[in-house]
């Protein structure tokens, strides 16, 4: 029978916010130009596959600040979740499984993680 874990509410909230921040950062990076700095476009057909990039206007100061803010928050949350006191209560051999269950626990009521 699979073990269940009673994750503390602050740990669950931190993991959920980490998911949200990573999704927001990913969506933002997909919208932004491919280069932070303005660069000319290029085409390289000499490699094992053709690579083409259009000219990049670069990121604005506001876009750079938003990416930095999200990356900083992502780092803070990753440290919070991975260093949470809860992990010291979980047997070493069970921590990987517990961590995986926490990552997939969003939307699951507390105490029902399977």
Secondary structure, DSSP 8 states (H G I E B T S, - for coil): --------HHHHHHHHHHHHHHHHHHHHHHHS-S-SS-B--EEE-SSSS-EEE--B----HHHHHHHHHHHHHHHHHHHHHHT-GGGGGS-GGGHHHHHHHHHT-TTS-TT---
